[in-house]
Amino acid sequence: MKLKILFLIATVLFVQNVFAQEKLDTIAVENNKNAVSYKLILEYGMSSGINRSYYKGENIEEIQTFPSLLGLSLSAINNIAFNDRFLLGIGCGLEYRSLFIAFPKELAGMCFLNFRYYFNKPEKIVRPMLNIAMGGRVVKDFDGIFVSNPETMYGVYGTLGAGFKVKIISLQGGVLFWTEGNNLYGVDAMVRVGFNF
């Protein structure tokens, strides 16, 4: 009889311990979701739009508008994620612009601050997002097919995009703003595909 009572007490304690451990595991998972974590995003994009040149002389002020070149870009963004919904990061990338892919016009390097916000919680499959970036760019302007010493210019780089993420893949569209030197700027439409790690 005593053995049965001891066995019953041991069984109750074991079951209670299992449920307590499961509750602790659930709390740990929830806490991990709220923890600060590192996220890497690799993005590939295309852009094109309208370029505007501003000239100011002694007696002349003129703005010329002409179609933009086709831009291809690759960027890597190192992020700190808060609650897996707010991402704040530093990104760098390369952008290649040309009239035709084979004939380079510009090669630019960008460095920027990036803010990304996901509207859905991490457990949702489709997560709408908003993305904002602002920084600077360094441009090598070839101005022709064969140039031995391309001109170097500096400018501003910024994007405003919206899209969604499904698992590790994200897709966004938006507006790209850039400047080059003192007299050239562009407003382009862009589309980007990202891989989130």
C-alpha positions, 0 to 999 in steps of 0.5 A: 500500500505504501509503495502504491502511495509513493508511486502515485506521489512520484507520478503526480510530481513528474506530471507537474514537473513536465507541465511546469517545464513546458510552461517555462519553455513557452515563456523562453520562446516568447522572450526570445521573440522579444530579444534583440537579434542580428539580421542580414538582408541581401537585396538585388534591384532595378531602377529607372526614371527621370534625370534632371540637370540644373545649370546656373551661369552668370545670366542663365538658369536652366533645368534640363530633363531627360530619361534616366539610364537603367540601374542595377544594384546590389546591397547588403544591410546589417540590421539590429532587429527589435521584436523581429519587427523594427530593424535598424541597420547600416547598408552598403552597395554597388549600383551600375547604370547604363543605356544598354547593359554592355556600355557602362555610364556610371558605377556608384558605391552607396553607404546608408542608414536603413529603417525597416518595419514589419506590420505583422507579427513574426509568426505570420506567413506574409508580412507587409513592410515599410523601408526607408534608407538615407545616405551618400554615394560615390560615383565614377562617371565614365561618359563613354565606353572607353575612358581611362580616367573616369570622373569621380563625383559625390552625392546623396542616396535615398529610398522609400519603399513598401512591400512584403516578406514571405519566409526569407524572400522579400519584394518591394517597390518604391522611389529612389532619389539620388544626386550626382555632383552639384547639378544632376539629380534623379527620381527613379522608380525601383523594384527590389528582391531581398533575401533575409537571413 
